[in-house]
Amino acid sequence: MDSVGVIVLRMDGSEVARARGENVNLGLYEGTGVYDVTGEGWPEIVLVGQGGAKTFEAKIYRLQDHRLKEIFEWSGWHFRVVQLSGRPVVALTQLAYGSLSRLYLWDGNRFAEASDRFPEFFTPEIREQQALLSSHESMPISLTMRACQMGARAMLYGRRYDEARDLCLKALKIAHTDPRLTSQSSGASPQELQDERRRAEQGIGKVLEDIAQARTKGSTQMPEEGRP
């Protein structure tokens, strides 16, 4: 793979600083530019390139003491910078499917996760999971558990415990009884289909326990283990 980098020049053409990125396909993508990502009023340099067949890489640099210092590096499915409550926020999506966005805010030293500070951002992703469970189309059994996991996690950012519980109870009912659910494996036997239903029910049950625990603690977070 080729590399892409940055050179900062003075008005007279002399070099101030440079940074060379490794293993990034030539050809820059949406999000690349020079703009304020930290909210400190000074522009940073953002590079977004393709890192693999289905992944992108993003790097953020700032000019410091005549050198370009890398302050952020990431790879995954989608990178963008959004304005929330008047501040720039980095929104990352790790996978094309089965993964919620995560939000990162500059805290003066690094980009720290701040998803629960902007619960309204996740409204479209919550609606997507609600629509999935309300669909009359056939779907794999595993999607009931994933809709519960993703929707509940997003709702907890806003402490919407009752709604998260109701969403997962609906997913549990569908996983247990809906005849339109299918197996991810073609030609699955009735017993294999039943086993998949049971695994989905167990996974949803675990999320319901996590929601109850989060409510007790007043938490906005799901347990890290197995978090989508």
MARFIMAR-222424 format. One record per residue: x, y, z of N, C-alpha, C, CB in turn; residue number from 1; residue in one letter. Coordinates in steps of 0.1 Angstrom, whole numbers, always signed. Each point is the difference from the previous one (the first is absolute). Glycine has a CB too. Layout:
BEGIN
X;Y;Z;X;Y;Z;X;Y;Z;X;Y;Z;NUM;A
...
***
This chain:
BEGIN
+8;-12;+0;-8;+12;+0;+9;+12;+0;-19;-12;+12;1;M
+14;+23;-18;+7;+13;+0;-2;+7;+13;-2;+1;-25;2;D
+9;+10;+26;-1;+8;+12;-5;+14;-4;+18;-13;+12;3;S
-24;+20;-2;-4;+14;-2;+5;+8;+12;-20;-7;-14;4;V
+24;+19;+12;+5;+8;+11;-4;+15;-1;+19;-16;+2;5;G
-13;+24;+6;-3;+14;+1;+13;+8;+1;-22;-5;+11;6;V
+23;+15;-19;+11;+10;+1;-6;+14;+3;+15;-14;-16;7;I
-10;+21;+26;-4;+13;+3;+11;+10;-5;-14;-8;+20;8;V
+10;+17;-29;+9;+10;-5;-3;+14;+4;+3;-15;-20;9;L
+8;+23;+21;-2;+14;+2;-4;+7;-13;+17;+0;+18;10;R
-21;+13;-17;-4;+7;-12;+11;+1;-11;-15;+13;+14;11;M
+28;-14;-9;+11;+1;-10;+3;-14;-6;+9;+20;+12;12;D
-16;-30;-8;+2;-13;-5;+9;-9;+8;-4;+10;-22;13;G
+10;-5;+32;+9;-8;+9;-8;-9;+9;+18;+18;-1;14;S
-12;-29;+4;-7;-10;+8;+0;+3;+15;+6;-17;-17;15;E
-18;+15;+23;-1;+2;+15;+0;-14;+6;-13;+21;-3;16;V
+5;-30;-2;-1;-13;+7;-6;-10;-10;-2;+10;+23;17;A
+4;-23;-21;-6;-10;-8;-3;-12;+8;+12;+8;-20;18;R
-22;-16;+16;-3;-13;+6;-4;-9;-11;-8;+11;+21;19;A
+13;-23;-20;-3;-10;-11;-8;-12;+7;+22;+6;-12;20;R
-33;-9;+6;-8;-11;+4;+3;-13;-7;-18;+16;+5;21;G
+18;-26;+2;+3;-13;-5;-12;-9;-4;+21;+1;+14;22;E
-20;-8;-24;-10;-10;-4;-14;+6;-1;+13;-17;+11;23;N
-14;+28;-18;-12;+7;-3;-1;+2;-15;-1;+11;+22;24;V
-9;-17;-29;-1;+2;-14;-1;+14;-4;-12;-22;-1;25;N
+19;+26;-10;-1;+13;-5;-15;+3;-4;+24;-1;-8;26;L
-28;+13;+10;-14;+3;-3;-6;+3;+14;-2;-15;-21;27;G
-1;+27;+23;-6;+4;+13;-15;+1;+0;+21;+13;+5;28;L
-27;-15;+6;-15;-2;+1;-6;+11;+8;+3;-24;-3;29;Y
-16;+24;+3;-8;+10;+8;+5;+1;+14;-20;-4;-14;30;E
+22;+16;+19;+5;+2;+13;+14;+6;+0;-14;-19;+8;31;G
+21;+17;-19;+14;+5;-2;-1;+15;-1;+8;-21;-11;32;T
+1;+28;+18;+0;+15;-1;+8;+6;+11;-22;-1;-11;33;G
+21;+14;+11;+7;+8;+11;-11;+8;+7;+22;+1;-13;34;V
-25;-5;+25;-11;+6;+7;+1;-3;+15;-15;-1;-20;35;Y
+8;+8;+28;+1;-2;+15;-8;-12;+4;+2;+25;+3;36;D
+5;-35;+2;-6;-12;+5;+0;-1;+15;+8;-11;-21;37;V
+0;+19;+28;+1;-1;+14;-9;+10;+7;+24;-7;-3;38;T
-28;+18;-4;-8;+10;+6;+8;+11;+7;-17;-17;+3;39;G
+30;+17;-5;+9;+9;+6;+3;+13;-8;+11;-19;+12;40;E
-18;+19;-24;+1;+12;-8;+11;+0;-11;-9;+12;+19;41;G
+17;-23;-19;+11;-1;-10;-2;-12;-9;+16;+11;+17;42;W
-14;-9;-29;-2;-12;-9;+10;-11;+1;-11;+16;-16;43;P
+6;-28;+15;+8;-12;-1;+0;-5;-14;-5;-6;+24;44;E
+13;-4;-27;+1;-6;-13;-6;-14;+1;+20;+14;-7;45;I
-30;-17;-1;-7;-13;+1;+2;-7;-13;-17;+9;+16;46;V
+22;-21;-16;+2;-9;-11;-9;-12;+1;+24;+8;-3;47;L
-32;-11;-7;-9;-12;+0;+3;-7;-13;-18;+10;+15;48;V
+23;-22;-14;+4;-8;-12;-5;-15;+2;+20;+15;-4;49;G
-20;-22;-7;-4;-14;+1;+11;-9;+5;-16;+4;-19;50;Q
+14;-11;+30;+10;-8;+6;-1;-15;-5;+1;+16;+19;51;G
-12;-20;-24;-2;-14;-5;-12;+0;-9;+11;-9;+22;52;G
-15;-3;-25;-11;-2;-9;-13;+6;+5;+11;-20;-9;53;A
-13;+19;+22;-12;+4;+7;+3;+9;+12;-12;-20;-9;54;K
+23;+26;+10;+4;+8;+12;+6;+13;-5;+3;-21;+14;55;T
-5;+31;-5;+6;+13;-3;+9;+3;+12;-19;+8;-14;56;F
+29;+1;+12;+9;+4;+10;-1;+15;+1;+15;-19;-3;57;E
-15;+24;+15;+0;+15;+3;+11;+4;+9;-25;+0;-4;58;A
+32;+10;+1;+10;+6;+8;-2;+15;+2;+16;-18;-7;59;K
-14;+23;+19;-1;+14;+3;+13;+5;+5;-25;-2;+5;60;I
+30;+13;-12;+13;+6;+4;-3;+15;+5;+13;-16;-17;61;Y
-4;+20;+26;+0;+14;+3;+15;+5;-1;-21;-2;+15;62;R
+22;+15;-19;+13;+6;-1;+5;+5;+14;-4;+7;-24;63;L
+15;-12;+29;+5;+3;+13;+15;+1;+0;-20;-12;+10;64;Q
+25;+23;-7;+15;+2;+1;+6;-3;-14;+0;-5;+25;65;D
-6;+9;-35;+4;-2;-14;+1;-14;-4;+13;+21;+2;66;H
-21;-29;+5;-1;-15;-4;-15;-4;-1;+23;-4;+11;67;R
-26;-5;-19;-13;-6;-1;-1;-11;+10;-3;+7;-24;68;L
-6;-5;+34;-1;-10;+10;-14;-8;-2;+14;+14;+17;69;K
-13;-27;-18;-12;-8;-1;-7;-1;+13;+11;-13;-19;70;E
-24;+18;+19;-8;-1;+13;-11;-10;-1;+6;+24;+4;71;I
-8;-30;-15;-11;-10;-1;+3;-9;-12;-17;+16;+10;72;F
+14;-29;-8;+1;-10;-11;-11;-10;+2;+25;+3;-2;73;E
-31;-7;-9;-12;-9;+1;-1;-7;-13;-12;+15;+16;74;W
+6;-28;-16;-4;-7;-12;-13;-6;+2;+24;-4;-6;75;S
-32;+3;-4;-14;-6;+1;-8;+3;-12;+1;+2;+25;76;G
-14;-1;-23;-9;+1;-12;-3;+15;-4;-10;-22;+7;77;W
+7;+31;+3;-4;+13;-3;+5;+10;+10;-20;-9;-11;78;H
+26;+20;+6;+5;+11;+8;-6;+13;-5;+22;-12;+4;79;F
-27;+20;+6;-5;+14;-3;+2;+8;+12;-16;-9;-18;80;R
+16;+23;+16;+0;+9;+10;-13;+8;+0;+25;+2;-1;81;V
-33;-2;+12;-13;+7;+0;+1;+11;+11;-12;-22;-8;82;V
+3;+31;+7;-2;+11;+9;-11;-4;+10;+9;+18;-16;83;Q
-7;-19;+28;-10;-3;+10;+2;+10;+12;-1;-25;-7;84;L
-10;+31;+10;+0;+10;+11;+11;+11;-2;-9;-17;+16;85;S
+11;+20;-29;+10;+10;-3;+15;-4;+0;-17;+16;+9;86;G
+19;-29;-8;+14;-5;+1;+2;-11;-10;+1;+5;+24;87;R
+11;-6;-30;+3;-10;-9;+2;-14;+7;+11;+17;-15;88;P
-17;-27;+10;+0;-13;+6;+3;-10;-11;-17;+6;+18;89;V
+27;-15;-15;+3;-11;-9;-10;-11;+1;+25;+6;+1;90;V
-31;-10;-12;-10;-11;+1;+6;-12;-8;-19;+16;+2;91;A
+21;-27;+4;+6;-12;-6;-10;-12;+0;+23;+8;+7;92;L
-23;-15;-18;-7;-13;-1;+10;-10;-4;-22;+11;-7;93;T
+23;-21;+16;+10;-10;-2;-3;-10;-11;+5;+2;+24;94;Q
-17;-7;-25;-4;-10;-10;-11;+5;-9;+7;-18;+16;95;L
-8;+12;-28;-11;+4;-9;-14;-4;+6;+16;-2;-19;96;A
-16;-10;+26;-13;-5;+6;+3;-4;+14;-8;-8;-23;97;Y
-2;+10;+32;+1;-5;+13;+8;+8;+10;-3;-22;-10;98;G
+5;+35;+7;+8;+8;+8;-6;+14;+1;+21;-13;-7;99;S
-22;+18;+19;-5;+14;+2;+12;+10;-2;-18;-8;+16;100;L
+14;+20;-19;+10;+11;+0;+6;+2;+14;-12;+11;-20;101;S
+24;-6;+21;+6;+4;+12;+5;+14;-2;+6;-23;+7;102;R
-9;+32;+3;+4;+14;+0;+12;+3;+8;-24;+5;-4;103;L
+33;+3;-1;+12;+4;+7;+2;+15;+0;+11;-22;-6;104;Y
-8;+27;+18;+2;+14;+2;+14;+3;+6;-25;+2;+4;105;L
+31;+9;-9;+13;+3;+4;-1;+6;+15;+8;+5;-24;106;W
+0;-11;+33;-1;+4;+14;+12;+9;+4;-12;-21;+5;107;D
+20;+25;-15;+12;+8;+3;+13;-7;-2;-14;+13;+16;108;G
+13;-26;-15;+12;-9;-2;-2;-11;-10;+6;+5;+24;109;N
-19;-10;-25;-2;-11;-9;-15;+0;-4;+19;-13;+11;110;R
-23;+5;-20;-14;-2;-4;-5;-11;+9;+3;+7;-24;111;F
-13;-3;+33;-6;-10;+9;-14;-3;-4;+14;+9;+19;112;A
-19;-21;-17;-13;-3;-4;-10;+8;+8;+7;-24;-6;113;E
-17;+29;-1;-10;+9;+6;-14;-3;-5;+18;+18;+3;114;A
-21;-31;-7;-12;-3;-6;-12;+4;+9;+11;-19;-12;115;S
-10;+17;+25;-11;+3;+9;-2;+15;+2;+4;-22;+11;116;D
+4;+30;-16;-2;+14;+1;-9;+6;-11;+22;+2;+11;117;R
-24;-10;-21;-9;+4;-11;-10;-11;-4;+19;+15;-8;118;F
-28;-18;+17;-9;-11;-3;-9;+2;-12;+0;-5;+24;119;P
-3;+18;-26;-9;+3;-12;+6;-4;-13;-9;+19;+13;120;E
+23;-20;-14;+6;-4;-12;-4;-14;-5;+19;+14;+7;121;F
-23;-22;+3;-2;-14;-3;-15;-3;-4;+18;-6;+16;122;F
-26;+16;-17;-14;-2;-3;-2;-8;-13;-5;+22;+12;123;T
+12;-18;-23;-2;-8;-13;+4;-15;+2;+4;+21;-13;124;P
+7;-23;+21;+4;-14;+2;-10;-8;+8;+24;+7;-2;125;E
-30;+0;+12;-11;-7;+8;-12;-3;-9;+8;+12;+21;126;I
-12;-3;-29;-11;-2;-9;+2;-11;-10;-5;+24;+2;127;R
+18;-26;-6;+3;-11;-9;-2;-13;+7;+17;+14;-11;128;E
-14;-16;+23;-2;-12;+8;-15;-2;+3;+23;+2;+10;129;Q
-30;+8;-7;-14;-1;+2;-7;-4;-13;+1;+17;+18;130;Q
+3;-11;-29;-6;-4;-13;+3;-15;-3;+2;+24;-8;131;A
+10;-28;+11;+3;-14;-3;-9;-10;+7;+24;+7;-3;132;L
-27;-4;+16;-8;-9;+8;-15;+2;-4;+16;+1;+19;133;L
-20;+10;-25;-14;+2;-5;-2;-5;-14;-1;+20;+16;134;S
+11;-24;-22;-1;-5;-14;-8;-13;-1;+22;+11;-6;135;S
-29;-12;-5;-8;-12;-3;+8;-9;-10;-21;+13;+4;136;H
+33;-10;-6;+8;-8;-9;+7;-11;+8;+4;+19;-16;137;E
+0;-30;+10;+8;-10;+7;+14;+5;+2;-14;-18;-11;138;S
+20;+13;+22;+14;+4;+3;+7;-11;+8;-7;+25;-1;139;M
+20;-25;+1;+7;-9;+9;-3;+2;+14;+18;-1;-17;140;P
-19;-10;+25;-3;+0;+14;+10;+9;+7;-9;-23;-1;141;I
+22;+23;-3;+10;+7;+8;-2;+15;-1;+16;-18;-6;142;S
-24;+23;-3;-2;+15;-1;-9;+4;+11;+2;-1;-25;143;L
-10;-7;+31;-8;+4;+11;+9;+4;+12;-19;-15;-8;144;T
+29;+7;+11;+9;+2;+10;+8;+13;-3;+1;-24;+6;145;M
+4;+25;-18;+8;+12;-4;-8;+13;+2;+13;-14;-16;146;R
-26;+14;+12;-8;+12;+1;-2;+3;+14;-12;-6;-21;147;A
+10;-4;+30;-1;+3;+14;+13;+6;+6;-16;-19;+2;148;C
+27;+13;-6;+13;+5;+5;+3;+14;-4;+8;-23;+0;149;Q
-10;+26;-13;+4;+13;-5;-10;+11;+4;+11;-12;-20;150;M
-24;+8;+19;-10;+10;+4;+1;+3;+15;-15;-8;-18;151;G
+17;-2;+27;+1;+3;+14;+12;+8;+3;-12;-22;+5;152;A
+23;+19;-11;+12;+7;+3;-2;+15;-3;+14;-20;-4;153;R
-20;+23;-8;-2;+14;-4;-10;+7;+10;+5;-7;-24;154;A
-15;+0;+28;-10;+6;+9;+6;+2;+14;-18;-12;-13;155;M
+27;+4;+17;+6;+2;+13;+8;+13;+1;+1;-24;+3;156;L
+5;+28;-15;+7;+13;+0;-9;+11;+5;+14;-8;-19;157;Y
-27;+7;+17;-10;+10;+5;-7;-4;+12;-2;+8;-23;158;G
+6;-19;+29;-7;-6;+12;-14;-3;-3;+15;+13;+15;159;R
-18;-18;-26;-13;-4;-4;-2;-15;+3;-1;+18;-19;160;R
+1;-21;+32;+0;-14;+4;-12;-7;-4;+15;+6;+19;161;Y
-27;+0;-17;-13;-7;-3;-1;-3;-14;-10;+12;+19;162;D
+14;-3;-28;+0;-2;-14;+9;-11;-4;-6;+24;-4;163;E
+18;-24;+10;+10;-11;-4;-6;-13;+4;+19;+16;+4;164;A
-25;-17;+8;-6;-13;+5;-11;-4;-10;+6;+6;+24;165;R
-15;+3;-27;-11;-3;-9;+5;-5;-14;-14;+17;+12;166;D
+24;-11;-17;+6;-4;-13;+5;-14;+1;+6;+24;-5;167;L
+1;-27;+16;+5;-14;+1;-10;-10;+3;+21;+10;+8;168;C
-32;-6;-1;-11;-10;+3;-7;-3;-13;-3;+9;+23;169;L
+2;+1;-32;-6;-2;-13;+9;-10;-8;-11;+23;+0;170;K
+24;-20;+0;+10;-9;-7;-1;-14;+6;+15;+19;-4;171;A
-17;-21;+17;-1;-13;+6;-12;-7;-5;+12;+8;+20;172;L
-23;-2;-21;-13;-6;-4;+2;-4;-15;-13;+14;+16;173;K
+19;-6;-24;+2;-3;-14;+9;-13;-1;-4;+24;-7;174;I
+15;-23;+14;+9;-12;-1;-6;-13;+5;+19;+16;+4;175;A
-28;-15;+5;-7;-12;+6;-11;-6;-9;+6;+9;+22;176;H
-13;+0;-29;-13;-5;-6;-1;+3;-15;-10;+3;+22;177;T
+17;+7;-27;-3;+5;-14;+4;-11;-10;+3;+24;+7;178;D
-13;-29;-15;+3;-11;-9;+8;+5;-13;-20;-12;+8;179;P
+21;+25;-9;+7;+5;-12;+15;+1;+1;-20;+13;-5;180;R
+25;-16;+17;+14;+1;+3;+7;-12;-7;-4;+11;+21;181;L
+16;-8;-27;+7;-10;-7;+14;-3;+6;-12;+7;-21;182;T
+18;-18;+17;+14;-3;+5;+10;+7;-9;-8;-22;+9;183;S
+20;+25;-4;+10;+6;-8;+6;-11;-9;+5;+17;+18;184;Q
-7;-30;-15;+5;-11;-8;-11;-6;-9;+17;-5;+19;185;S
-14;+4;-31;-10;-6;-9;-2;-14;+3;+7;+16;-18;186;S
-19;-21;+17;-3;-14;+2;+1;-4;+15;+8;-4;-22;187;G
-10;+14;+31;+1;-3;+14;-12;-9;+4;+12;+21;+5;188;A
-10;-31;+4;-10;-9;+4;-9;+8;+11;+15;-21;-4;189;S
-27;+16;+6;-9;+6;+11;+8;+1;+13;-20;-9;-12;190;P
+28;-2;+16;+7;+1;+12;+10;+11;+0;-4;-25;+3;191;Q
+11;+26;-14;+10;+11;-1;-6;+14;+1;+14;-15;-14;192;E
-26;+16;+8;-7;+13;+1;-4;+3;+14;-9;-4;-24;193;L
+4;-7;+31;-4;+2;+14;+12;+4;+9;-18;-17;-4;194;Q
+30;+11;+1;+12;+3;+7;+4;+15;-2;+8;-24;-2;195;D
-10;+29;-10;+3;+14;-3;-10;+9;+8;+9;-6;-23;196;E
-21;+2;+23;-10;+8;+8;+4;+1;+14;-18;-7;-16;197;R
+22;-5;+22;+4;+0;+14;+12;+9;+3;-9;-24;+1;198;R
+19;+23;-10;+12;+9;+1;-4;+15;+0;+15;-18;-10;199;R
-24;+21;+1;-4;+14;-1;-8;+4;+13;-1;-2;-25;200;A
-7;-7;+30;-8;+3;+12;+10;+2;+12;-20;-13;-9;201;E
+30;+5;+9;+10;+1;+11;+7;+13;-1;+3;-24;+1;202;Q
+1;+28;-13;+7;+13;-2;-8;+12;+4;+13;-11;-18;203;G
-26;+10;+14;-9;+11;+3;-2;+1;+15;-12;-2;-22;204;I
+10;-10;+28;-1;+0;+15;+11;+6;+7;-13;-20;-3;205;G
+25;+18;-2;+12;+6;+6;+0;+16;-1;+13;-21;-5;206;K
-18;+25;-7;-1;+15;-1;-11;+6;+9;+7;-3;-24;207;V
-18;-4;+26;-10;+4;+9;+6;+1;+15;-18;-10;-15;208;L
+26;+1;+18;+7;+0;+13;+9;+13;+1;-1;-25;+2;209;E
+8;+27;-13;+9;+12;+0;-7;+13;+1;+16;-13;-14;210;D
-28;+14;+7;-8;+12;+1;-5;+2;+15;-8;-3;-24;211;I
+4;-8;+30;-4;+2;+14;+11;+4;+9;-17;-18;-4;212;A
+29;+13;+1;+12;+4;+8;+3;+14;-2;+9;-23;-1;213;Q
-9;+27;-12;+3;+14;-3;-10;+10;+7;+9;-7;-22;214;A
-22;+3;+22;-10;+8;+6;+3;+2;+15;-17;-8;-16;215;R
+21;-3;+23;+3;+0;+14;+11;+10;+3;-8;-24;+2;216;T
+18;+24;-11;+12;+8;+2;-2;+14;-6;+14;-20;+0;217;K
-24;+22;-7;-2;+13;-7;+10;+2;-11;-9;+10;+20;218;G
+14;-21;-26;+11;+0;-10;-6;+2;-14;+13;-16;+14;219;S
-4;+22;-22;-3;+2;-14;+7;-10;-9;-4;+24;+4;220;T
+10;-34;+2;+9;-9;-8;-5;-14;+2;+19;+15;+2;221;Q
-17;-23;-13;-2;-14;+1;+14;-6;+3;-19;+0;-16;222;M
+19;-12;+22;+13;-7;+2;+8;-1;-13;-10;-13;+19;223;P
+23;+15;-17;+9;+0;-12;+0;-13;-7;+14;+17;+11;224;E
-14;-28;-3;+1;-13;-6;-11;-3;-10;+12;-8;+20;225;E
-9;+5;-32;-11;-4;-10;-8;+12;-5;-1;-22;+11;226;G
+6;+34;-8;-7;+12;-4;+1;+2;-15;+4;+11;+22;227;R
-15;-9;-29;+1;+1;-15;+6;+14;-4;-20;-15;-2;228;P
***
